[in-house]
Amino acid sequence: MARGGQGLARVAVVVRAGAAPLWWLGVFAAGIGVLVPGVTGRRIGVLSGAALFIVATAVVARSRRKRYAALAGAAARAGKYDVLQDRAVTVRTWRRGHRWWLLAAFAAALGSSFAVPAAGGMLLAGTGAGLRLKAAWLGRREKADDVLLWVRVDWLGSRGGGPAGKPVKGYRSTGIAAGDAAPGGARRRTAELV
């Protein structure tokens, strides 16, 4: 990073990085949890899990939207010497930084199946679904404003998360074609790159 440039990571990619592992770990834990009769029984466990899934999805998808919107509205244009981090690097950093939290959440979801079958796994899956919806909301905002939103890597901390946390003072913006991720943080298709 020459001449004062900053390393920048896509905001939507950071948000979306946890969606797939949380979803799949949750689905796996719920699937195993259904096999355990549990204290409450399968029917109550699955119904409780469905309610937890809906609540978790809604809460995670809507949390901190005002903060994201405020940071996006005040985004400064990225500088000439700013370095845009690849999508794969951002995702890998988040997942490595949170691997023990993911493992602990998976173990807790499995363990809870002995009390309320499948509920913990469905809660975990709902968290992943909520992150995916939040990333999609950010993507719609990026498309509407015709910009991509970036955050300084050093503000994300060692675990590579928290794109709307206290250390984040503001976002940077680039044109819609910058970087290797589409609006919303998904992989950009080859045709879009040309």
Backbone as a ProteinNet text record, in pm:
[ID]
protein_1_A
[PRIMARY]
MARGGQGLARVAVVVRAGAAPLWWLGVFAAGIGVLVPGVTGRRIGVLSGAALFIVATAVVARSRRKRYAALAGAAARAGKYDVLQDRAVTVRTWRRGHRWWLLAAFAAALGSSFAVPAAGGMLLAGTGAGLRLKAAWLGRREKADDVLLWVRVDWLGSRGGGPAGKPVKGYRSTGIAAGDAAPGGARRRTAELV
[TERTIARY]
84.7	0	88.6	111	199.4	125.1	203	153.7	26.9	22	-90.8	-217.9	-211.4	-331.8	-373.3	-499.7	-553.8	-598.2	-589.5	-648.9	-798.6	-879.9	-1025.8	-1091.9	-1189.1	-1268.3	-1412.8	-1479.9	-1619.5	-1707.3	-1792.7	-1882.8	-1977.9	-2040.2	-2137	-2071.5	-1946.2	-1875.2	-1849.3	-1810.4	-1787.1	-1917	-2027.8	-2157.9	-2196.1	-2175.2	-2217.9	-2126	-2003.4	-1904	-1952.1	-2028.2	-2074.8	-2204.1	-2270.7	-2402.9	-2398.6	-2310.7	-2306.8	-2265.3	-2155.6	-2121.6	-2229.9	-2290.7	-2396.2	-2516.8	-2554	-2667.9	-2644.4	-2529.4	-2504.7	-2480.1	-2410.1	-2392.5	-2527.8	-2613	-2746.5	-2833	-2830.3	-2908.6	-2859.8	-2728.7	-2669.6	-2707.2	-2694.7	-2729.1	-2877.6	-2963.3	-3107.9	-3140.7	-3072.6	-3094.9	-3059.2	-2946.1	-2906.2	-2999.3	-3037.9	-3123.7	-3260	-3310.6	-3441.8	-3436.9	-3319.6	-3305.2	-3309.6	-3286.8	-3286.1	-3425.7	-3487.4	-3621.8	-3627.6	-3524.9	-3519.1	-3621.5	-3610.7	-3700	-3840.2	-3848.1	-3978.8	-4047	-3972.1	-4026.7	-3999.1	-4001.1	-3965.1	-4061.2	-4189.4	-4288.6	-4269.1	-4259.9	-4240.2	-4104.4	-4002.6	-3869	-3867.2	-3929.9	-3932.3	-4015.6	-4129.7	-4212.2	-4139.4	-4072.9	-3993.2	-3879.6	-3815.8	-3707.1	-3753.7	-3872.9	-3926.4	-3949.9	-4002.3	-4023.1	-3889.4	-3791.5	-3658.8	-3593.6	-3612.9	-3558.5	-3613	-3743.9	-3808	-3760.8	-3757	-3714.6	-3568.2	-3481	-3338.1	-3314.4	-3383.3	-3368.5	-3407.7	-3521.7	-3569.7	-3477.6	-3436.2	-3351.3	-3216.2	-3152.5	-3019.7	-3029.7	-3130.7	-3145	-3168.4	-3236.4	-3271.9	-3178.2	-3092.1	-3007.1	-2905.6	-2887.5	-2789.5	-2808.7	-2926.8	-2948.9	-2927	-2966.3	-2946.8	-2798.6	-2718.4	-2573.1	-2514.8	-2554.2	-2507	-2548	-2673.2	-2723.6	-2649.6	-2621.7	-2548.9	-2407.1	-2340	-2204.1	-2203.1	-2302.5	-2310.4	-2339.9	-2427.7	-2462.8	-2347.3	-2253.5	-2139.3	-2011.2	-2023.1	-1905	-1822.6	-1691.6	-1598.2	-1548.6	-1513.3	-1462.2	-1327.7	-1307.8	-1180.4	-1070.1	-951.6	-838.1	-769.1	-686.1	-612.6	-523.2	-467.5	-371.7	-433.6	-563.8	-629.6	-626	-604.8	-594.4	-722.9	-790.4	-917	-889.2	-936.5	-913.4	-1004.9	-949.7	-1029	-1137.8	-1245.8	-1357.8	-1312.5	-1233.9	-1189.7	-1106.7	-1023.1	-939.8	-1027.2	-1126.2	-1217.1	-1294.5	-1348.1	-1425.2	-1335.5	-1216.9	-1124.3	-1084.7	-1057	-1019.6	-1132.8	-1257.7	-1372.2	-1387.8	-1381.9	-1406.6	-1295.3	-1172	-1061.8	-1074.5	-1111	-1123.8	-1239.6	-1339.3	-1458.7	-1474.2	-1373.5	-1389.6	-1423.6	-1362.4	-1390.9	-1530.3	-1575.7	-1713.1	-1812.6	-1782.7	-1870.8	-1876.7	-1760.4	-1755.4	-1831.2	-1813.7	-1885.1	-2036.3	-2078.2	-2221.6	-2280.1	-2204.5	-2249	-2263.2	-2162.9	-2167.6	-2286.1	-2311.2	-2425.2	-2557.8	-2565.5	-2688.1	-2712.8	-2605.6	-2619.9	-2658.7	-2591.9	-2619.9	-2762.2	-2813.4	-2949.6	-3055.3	-3018.3	-3113.8	-3158.4	-3076.9	-3116	-3228.4	-3244.7	-3355.7	-3468.9	-3436.8	-3537.4	-3485.4	-3527	-3472.6	-3482.6	-3371.9	-3362	-3369.2	-3411.3	-3432.2	-3302.5	-3195.8	-3067.8	-3013.8	-3025.1	-2979.2	-3059.1	-3190.5	-3274.2	-3245.5	-3211	-3170.2	-3041.6	-2946.4	-2819.7	-2843.4	-2927.6	-2959.8	-3030	-3116.5	-3185.1	-3088.2	-2983.4	-2880.5	-2810	-2777.3	-2715.7	-2806.7	-2935.2	-3032.2	-3045.1	-3041.7	-3049.1	-2930.4	-2811.4	-2692.2	-2702.6	-2755.6	-2772.9	-2870.7	-2980	-3077.9	-3019.5	-2936.7	-2873.2	-2777.2	-2700.8	-2610.2	-2688.9	-2803.8	-2888.6	-2942.1	-2980.3	-3025.8	-2915.3	-2792.9	-2679.2	-2656.8	-2673.2	-2657.5	-2759.9	-2883.9	-2986.9	-2953.4	-2902.2	-2862.4	-2745.6	-2649.4	-2535	-2581	-2671.2	-2722.3	-2797.9	-2879.2	-2958	-2867.3	-2758.6	-2666.6	-2556.3	-2549.7	-2449.4	-2307.3	-2287.1	-2155.1	-2137	-2013	-1981.8	-1922.9	-1960	-1915.8	-1800.7	-1699.2	-1579.2	-1549.2	-1481.7	-1441.2	-1292.5	-1223.7	-1081.1	-1059.8	-964.7	-936.3	-889.6	-809.4	-757.7	-867.7	-982.3	-1094.7	-1177	-1154.5	-1229.4	-1170.4	-1050.6	-988	-926.3	-869.4	-796.6	-888.3	-1016.4	-1110.4	-1180	-1158.7	-1214.2	-1363.3	-1423	-1567.8	-1606	-1735.4	-1786.4	-1778.5	-1832.7	-1821.8	-1903.3	-1982.8	-2055.3	-2026	-1915	-1878.4	-1823.9	-1794.5	-1744.8	-1615.6	-1518.2	-1393.6	-1412.1	-1521.4	-1544.6	-1592.2	-1508.6	-1539.2	-1614	-1602.3	-1669.8	-1639.2	-1715	-1695	-1628.5	-1574.1	-1524.7	-1615	-1620.8	-1703.6	-1621.9	-1659.5	-1599.5	-1712.8	-1676.4	-1774	-1824.1	-1932.9	-2001.2	-1919.6	-1823	-1745.3	-1617.8	-1585.9	-1460.9	-1466.5	-1351.5	-1343.4	-1398.4	-1393.6	-1436.8	-1565.5	-1639	-1766.9	-1877.8	-1991.9	-2107.9	-2174	-2264.1	-2339.3	-2406.8	-2396.2	-2449.7	-2346.5	-2226.7	-2116.9	-2103	-2191.6	-2180.9	-2063.8	-2019.3	-1915.1	-1963.7	-1880	-1915.8	-1901.6	-2001.9	-1995	-1893.4	-1832.8	-1729.3	-1778.9	-1903.3	-1958.6	-1963.8	-1983.6	-1991.6	-1854.4	-1747.6	-1613.5	-1566.4	-1619.2	-1574.9	-1638
-118.1	0	123.6	177.8	292.3	422.5	524.1	661.4	675.2	609.7	628.3	556.5	463.5	388.6	294.1	253.1	163.8	32.8	-74.7	-200.7	-194.2	-222.5	-212.4	-347.2	-382.1	-504.2	-464.2	-541.4	-513.1	-535.7	-440.4	-447.9	-566.8	-579.9	-688	-825.5	-835.2	-964.2	-1002.8	-905.6	-932.8	-980.2	-912.9	-951.2	-1091.9	-1119.9	-1247	-1364.2	-1334.5	-1440.3	-1546.2	-1506.7	-1602.7	-1672.7	-1627.5	-1682.5	-1831.1	-1871.2	-2012.1	-2106.2	-2077.1	-2170.9	-2181.6	-2069.2	-2073.7	-2152.4	-2128.8	-2199.2	-2349.9	-2392.9	-2536.2	-2605.7	-2540.5	-2599.4	-2611.6	-2511.5	-2514.9	-2625.2	-2639.3	-2744.9	-2882.7	-2898.1	-3025.4	-3055.8	-2954.4	-2973.9	-3004	-2936.2	-2961.7	-3102.1	-3143.5	-3277.8	-3386.5	-3368.5	-3465.1	-3453.9	-3330.8	-3306.8	-3370.7	-3383.5	-3446.3	-3594.5	-3654.1	-3796.5	-3823.4	-3716.9	-3731.1	-3698.5	-3787.2	-3757	-3633.1	-3610.2	-3491.5	-3491.2	-3391.1	-3378.3	-3337.3	-3243	-3189	-3272.9	-3358.7	-3434.7	-3363.4	-3441.8	-3387.6	-3278.6	-3300.3	-3205.3	-3066.8	-3058.3	-2929.2	-2871.3	-2957.8	-2911.2	-2847.5	-2913.5	-2861.3	-2733.4	-2729.5	-2607.7	-2491	-2519.8	-2416.3	-2370.5	-2465.8	-2434.5	-2347.4	-2377.3	-2296.2	-2152.3	-2136.5	-2000.8	-1930	-2001.7	-1943.2	-1906.1	-1990.1	-1961.8	-1829.5	-1811.9	-1690	-1566.7	-1578.1	-1464.3	-1429	-1530.8	-1506.2	-1443.6	-1494.1	-1438.2	-1291.3	-1259.4	-1120.8	-1029.1	-1073.6	-989	-962.6	-1067.2	-1050.8	-966.7	-991.3	-916.4	-767.8	-732.3	-591.7	-518.7	-592.8	-529.4	-434	-320.8	-217.9	-156.8	-166.7	-108.9	41.9	109.4	255	288.8	211.3	234.3	210.9	101.1	73.7	187.3	230.6	336.3	467.4	500.2	623.6	618.5	506.8	492.2	494.7	429.8	428.5	567.3	640.7	774.7	872.1	848.9	939.4	882	780.2	713.7	809.5	807.4	888.2	804.6	871	801.5	736.9	612.2	543.2	615.6	619.1	688.2	605.2	671.6	608.5	495.1	510.1	412.2	312.4	318.2	219	82.8	-20.7	-157	-232.2	-281.2	-352.6	-500.7	-550.2	-689.8	-781.9	-894.2	-993.5	-1051.4	-1092	-1153.5	-1276.5	-1362.2	-1486.8	-1459.4	-1357.1	-1322.8	-1274.2	-1190.5	-1138.9	-1253	-1342.8	-1456.8	-1547.8	-1578	-1665.8	-1604.4	-1474.3	-1406.7	-1414.6	-1388.5	-1395.9	-1537.1	-1635.7	-1773.3	-1825.8	-1788.7	-1829.2	-1760	-1633.9	-1557.7	-1602.5	-1664.9	-1706.3	-1858	-1934.1	-2080.8	-2140.8	-2088.6	-2145.6	-2107.6	-1986.9	-1947.4	-2034.8	-2063	-2149.1	-2289.8	-2341.6	-2475.5	-2480.2	-2375.7	-2369.8	-2359.5	-2278.5	-2264.4	-2396.4	-2467.2	-2596.8	-2697.4	-2700.8	-2792.3	-2758.9	-2628.7	-2587.7	-2627.1	-2611.2	-2648.6	-2798.6	-2877.1	-3022.9	-3060.5	-3000	-3030.6	-2995.2	-2885.3	-2842.9	-2940.1	-3023.4	-3120.2	-3223.3	-3244.8	-3338.7	-3282	-3149.1	-3085.5	-3053.3	-2978.8	-2936.2	-2976	-3091.3	-3141.4	-3041.3	-3024.6	-2944.5	-2793.9	-2746.4	-2602.1	-2522.2	-2570.5	-2499.4	-2490.1	-2598.2	-2598.4	-2502.2	-2496.6	-2405.8	-2260.3	-2234.5	-2100.4	-2059.4	-2150.6	-2125.8	-2101.2	-2182.8	-2166	-2032.5	-1991.3	-1862.7	-1745.9	-1758.5	-1654.1	-1642.1	-1755.6	-1754.4	-1695.4	-1730.1	-1674.3	-1523.6	-1477.3	-1333.5	-1258.2	-1316.2	-1252	-1244.7	-1350	-1348.9	-1239.2	-1223.4	-1119.3	-979.3	-963.8	-833.4	-799	-897.9	-875.6	-839.6	-905.9	-873.8	-731.2	-687.9	-550.2	-451.3	-480.5	-394.8	-392	-507.4	-514.2	-428.9	-430.1	-345.6	-198	-164.2	-25.3	15.4	-76	-47.8	-27.3	-112.4	-97.6	33.7	67.5	191.2	314.9	312	425.6	417	303.6	278.8	288	233.1	228.8	93.7	61.5	-51.3	6.1	-49.4	1.3	-83.9	-15	-79.8	-28.1	-109.3	-70.5	-101	-18	-40.2	-172.1	-250.2	-381.7	-369.7	-268	-254.8	-220.7	-173.1	-144.9	-270.4	-375.8	-500.2	-586.4	-557.1	-633.9	-763	-838.1	-959.8	-1070.3	-1065.9	-1169.7	-1134	-1013.4	-975.4	-954.1	-918.5	-898.8	-763.4	-739	-614.7	-494.5	-501.7	-389.2	-266.5	-276	-158.6	-138.8	-195.3	-186.2	-49.8	-32.9	94.3	142.4	53	101.9	160.8	126.5	172.8	317.6	404.7	548.1	591.5	512	545.9	442.7	449.1	359.9	436.7	361.7	417.2	361.4	429.1	381.4	379.7	289.2	280.1	265.5	261.9	233.2	90.3	63.4	-65.8	-181.7	-151.2	-256.5	-292.5	-223.1	-247.9	-380.2	-442.3	-564.2	-686.3	-799	-926	-979.1	-893.7	-935.1	-844.1	-902.7	-827.9	-754.7	-660.4	-597.4	-704.4	-690.8	-790.9	-891.4	-888.4	-972.5	-1107.8	-1141.7	-1270.7	-1266.7	-1385.8	-1393.7	-1327.7	-1246.3	-1181.9	-1285.3	-1291	-1384.9	-1334.8	-1428.5	-1394	-1291.9	-1305.4	-1211.3	-1069.1	-1054.7	-921.5	-855.1	-936	-880	-817.7	-865	-816.3	-684
0	0	0	-114.1	-127.8	-102.6	-66	-54.1	29.8	141.8	232.9	195.3	102.1	65.2	176.9	176.1	278.9	214.9	291.5	249.1	277.1	176.5	190.5	163.5	245.3	227.2	198.5	115.5	83.4	205.3	236.3	351.3	336.2	219.8	197.6	205	162.1	167.7	312.8	395.9	538.6	603.8	572.4	629.3	584.2	457.4	398.4	434.7	478.8	502.6	601.5	701	800.4	764.8	659.5	627	593.9	504	462.3	575	649.8	757.3	865.2	901.8	1002.6	952	827	768.2	767.8	710.1	695.4	828.2	920	1052.8	1123.6	1105.7	1164.9	1107	975.8	909.7	955.2	961.3	1004.4	1149.3	1237	1378.9	1395.5	1318	1326	1276.2	1169	1115.9	1214.9	1281.8	1384.6	1504.8	1539.6	1655	1643.6	1523.1	1502.6	1540.5	1530.2	1562.9	1713.3	1792.2	1938.6	1991.8	2072.3	2121.7	2211	2291.8	2376.4	2488.4	2574.6	2689.6	2645.2	2553.1	2510.8	2404.7	2337.5	2226.3	2094.2	1985.9	1854.4	1806.3	1823.4	1770.8	1830.9	1962.2	2028.9	1991.4	1980.9	1943	1805.1	1709.2	1571.6	1563.7	1631.9	1631.8	1698.7	1810.1	1877.4	1786.7	1721.1	1628.7	1512.5	1460	1350.2	1395.1	1516.1	1569.6	1590.5	1645.4	1665.6	1532.6	1430.7	1297.7	1244.4	1251.8	1201	1277.8	1410.3	1493.3	1466.6	1463.7	1440.3	1303.3	1202.1	1067.3	1065.8	1125.4	1126	1206.4	1323.7	1410	1345.4	1294.5	1233.1	1105.4	1024.7	898.8	922.6	1031.6	1056.4	1152.1	1221.2	1322	1260	1325.3	1290.6	1152	1095.3	962.2	960.7	1068.8	1074	1069.9	1140.4	1141.6	1002.6	938.1	801.7	707.7	718.2	630.2	653.6	780	810.7	755	772.9	720.3	567.7	506.1	359.3	304.9	372.7	327.3	333.2	425.2	441.1	380.4	295.8	239.6	153.8	176.2	96.4	-21	-126.2	-245.2	-212.7	-254.7	-232.2	-308.3	-249.5	-310.5	-416.5	-490	-599.7	-550.7	-431.4	-381.5	-283.2	-263.7	-179.4	-247.6	-168.1	-221.8	-188.4	-291.9	-273.8	-248.2	-135.2	-98.1	-177.5	-221.6	-293.9	-203.9	-267.2	-194.4	-117	-181.6	-118.5	6.8	3.6	119.2	234	203.9	306.5	373	292	344.1	427.7	376.7	449.4	584.3	585.4	710	811.8	767.4	859	914.8	827.5	870.5	960.6	932.5	1021.9	1156.6	1155.8	1279.1	1366.7	1306.1	1381	1391.3	1352.8	1346.9	1483	1591.2	1723.4	1770.2	1734.1	1767.2	1691.8	1565.7	1485.9	1544.9	1584	1642.7	1774.6	1857.2	1985.2	1963.9	1865.6	1836.4	1786.6	1703.2	1652.8	1768	1856.3	1971.1	2062.2	2083.4	2167.2	2102.6	1969.8	1898.5	1908.3	1894.9	1908.5	2050.7	2147.5	2287	2327.5	2273	2308.2	2256.4	2160.9	2105.6	2208.6	2312.6	2416.8	2503.5	2499.5	2570.9	2474.3	2366.6	2268.6	2129.7	2077.6	1951.3	1836.3	1763.9	1641.4	1662.6	1778.4	1797.4	1785.3	1848.9	1842.6	1701.5	1627.2	1488.3	1402.3	1425	1347.1	1382.8	1507.9	1549	1476.9	1470.9	1401.5	1253	1191.3	1049.8	1025.6	1117.4	1105.4	1109.7	1191.2	1196.7	1061.5	1001.8	869.1	763.8	768.9	673	691	815.9	842.8	786.3	798.1	740.1	588.3	527.6	381.6	339.9	415	384.3	404.3	508.4	532	417.3	371.3	258.3	132.1	112.7	-3.2	6.7	127.7	148.2	114.5	159	125.4	-25.7	-90.4	-235.4	-309	-262.1	-324.7	-306.6	-190.1	-164.6	-255.6	-271.1	-358.6	-503	-548.8	-686.1	-703	-604.2	-612.2	-616.2	-537.9	-532.7	-637.7	-710.3	-813.5	-758	-639	-575.5	-506.6	-477.5	-391.1	-262.4	-148.3	-18.5	35.2	85.7	136.8	276.7	355.8	491.1	506.3	583.2	605.3	678.1	630.9	687.7	832.4	862.6	999.1	1099.1	1054.1	1143	1172.5	1097	1116.8	1228.1	1271.1	1377.3	1326.5	1417.9	1381.1	1329.7	1368.7	1323.5	1193.1	1143.8	1014.1	1011.6	1124.5	1129	1185.6	1192.9	1251.4	1159.4	1037	944.3	983.6	1090.3	1140.3	1288.6	1335.1	1475.7	1514.1	1642.5	1693.9	1628.4	1600.1	1539	1399	1331.5	1193.7	1196.2	1140.4	1139.2	1013.3	907.5	782.3	674.7	567.9	454.7	340.5	247.8	121.9	12	-98.5	-209.8	-338.2	-426.7	-560	-660.4	-786.3	-890.4	-878	-942.9	-930.8	-989.7	-1076.8	-1142.9	-1067.8	-959.5	-887.1	-810.9	-796.9	-717.4	-787.8	-717.1	-776.7	-715.8	-644.4	-586.8	-638.3	-667	-715.3	-598.4	-626.4	-516.3	-430.6	-299.8	-208.3	-163.3	-223.3	-178.6	-244.7	-338.2	-407.2	-505.7	-546.7	-648.3	-775.8	-834.4	-961.7	-1073.3	-1159.1	-1271.2	-1372.1	-1448.7	-1545	-1645.7	-1690.4	-1790.8	-1735	-1603.9	-1542.3	-1536.6	-1535	-1524.7	-1655.3	-1767.9	-1898.4	-1931.3
[MASK]
++++++++++++++++++++++++++++++++++++++++++++++++++++++++++++++++++++++++++++++++++++++++++++++++++++++++++++++++++++++++++++++++++++++++++++++++++++++++++++++++++++++++++++++++++++++++++++++++++

